[in-house]
Amino acid sequence: MGQTYTFVALTADGRSPFLDVRVLDDPDGLATHARGLLEDHRSCSRVEVWDGSIRLMVVGRDTVDHDEGAPA
C-alpha cells in the first residue's frame, strides 16, 4: 500500500484554487504528478507537495525545490 500525499496548487499571488490528495506507491513520481497538475491548471504557478504536516517540495513550471530535511 502506498503513501498519501497532498498536492496544493498555488497561483502567482498565493491563492490555492485546488488541492489533490493522492496515494502513490513510489515517491519518485511526486514531481511528475505535480507537473501534470500544472499542465492541467494553467492558472497555477506552482504545486506544493506535502506528506502530512511536512512540505516535501515545491514544483514550479521550470523548477523543483526540495525543502531542507525532506527526502530528495
Contacts in CASP RR format, 6 or more apart in sequence:
PFRMAT RR
TARGET T0000
AUTHOR 0000-0000-0000
METHOD contacts of the structure
MODEL  1
MGQTYTFVALTADGRSPFLDVRVLDDPDGLATHARGLLEDHRSCSRVEVW
DGSIRLMVVGRDTVDHDEGAPA
1 23 0 8 1.000
1 25 0 8 1.000
2 23 0 8 1.000
2 24 0 8 1.000
2 25 0 8 1.000
3 23 0 8 1.000
3 24 0 8 1.000
3 25 0 8 1.000
3 27 0 8 1.000
3 51 0 8 1.000
4 21 0 8 1.000
4 22 0 8 1.000
4 23 0 8 1.000
4 51 0 8 1.000
4 52 0 8 1.000
5 21 0 8 1.000
5 22 0 8 1.000
5 23 0 8 1.000
5 24 0 8 1.000
5 30 0 8 1.000
5 49 0 8 1.000
5 50 0 8 1.000
5 51 0 8 1.000
5 56 0 8 1.000
6 19 0 8 1.000
6 20 0 8 1.000
6 21 0 8 1.000
6 49 0 8 1.000
6 50 0 8 1.000
6 51 0 8 1.000
6 52 0 8 1.000
7 19 0 8 1.000
7 20 0 8 1.000
7 21 0 8 1.000
7 22 0 8 1.000
7 33 0 8 1.000
7 34 0 8 1.000
7 37 0 8 1.000
7 47 0 8 1.000
7 48 0 8 1.000
7 49 0 8 1.000
7 50 0 8 1.000
8 16 0 8 1.000
8 19 0 8 1.000
8 47 0 8 1.000
8 48 0 8 1.000
8 49 0 8 1.000
8 50 0 8 1.000
9 16 0 8 1.000
9 17 0 8 1.000
9 18 0 8 1.000
9 19 0 8 1.000
9 20 0 8 1.000
9 37 0 8 1.000
9 38 0 8 1.000
9 41 0 8 1.000
9 44 0 8 1.000
9 46 0 8 1.000
9 47 0 8 1.000
10 16 0 8 1.000
10 44 0 8 1.000
10 45 0 8 1.000
10 46 0 8 1.000
10 47 0 8 1.000
10 48 0 8 1.000
11 17 0 8 1.000
11 43 0 8 1.000
11 44 0 8 1.000
11 45 0 8 1.000
12 45 0 8 1.000
17 41 0 8 1.000
17 43 0 8 1.000
17 44 0 8 1.000
18 41 0 8 1.000
20 33 0 8 1.000
20 37 0 8 1.000
22 33 0 8 1.000
24 30 0 8 1.000
24 33 0 8 1.000
27 71 0 8 1.000
30 49 0 8 1.000
30 56 0 8 1.000
30 57 0 8 1.000
31 49 0 8 1.000
31 57 0 8 1.000
31 59 0 8 1.000
31 64 0 8 1.000
34 47 0 8 1.000
34 49 0 8 1.000
34 57 0 8 1.000
34 59 0 8 1.000
34 60 0 8 1.000
35 59 0 8 1.000
37 44 0 8 1.000
37 47 0 8 1.000
38 44 0 8 1.000
38 46 0 8 1.000
38 47 0 8 1.000
38 59 0 8 1.000
38 60 0 8 1.000
38 61 0 8 1.000
45 60 0 8 1.000
45 61 0 8 1.000
46 58 0 8 1.000
46 59 0 8 1.000
46 60 0 8 1.000
46 61 0 8 1.000
47 58 0 8 1.000
47 59 0 8 1.000
47 60 0 8 1.000
48 55 0 8 1.000
48 57 0 8 1.000
48 58 0 8 1.000
48 59 0 8 1.000
49 55 0 8 1.000
49 56 0 8 1.000
49 57 0 8 1.000
49 58 0 8 1.000
49 59 0 8 1.000
50 56 0 8 1.000
54 67 0 8 1.000
54 70 0 8 1.000
55 67 0 8 1.000
55 70 0 8 1.000
56 66 0 8 1.000
56 67 0 8 1.000
56 70 0 8 1.000
56 71 0 8 1.000
57 64 0 8 1.000
57 65 0 8 1.000
57 66 0 8 1.000
57 67 0 8 1.000
57 70 0 8 1.000
58 64 0 8 1.000
58 65 0 8 1.000
58 67 0 8 1.000
59 65 0 8 1.000
66 72 0 8 1.000
END
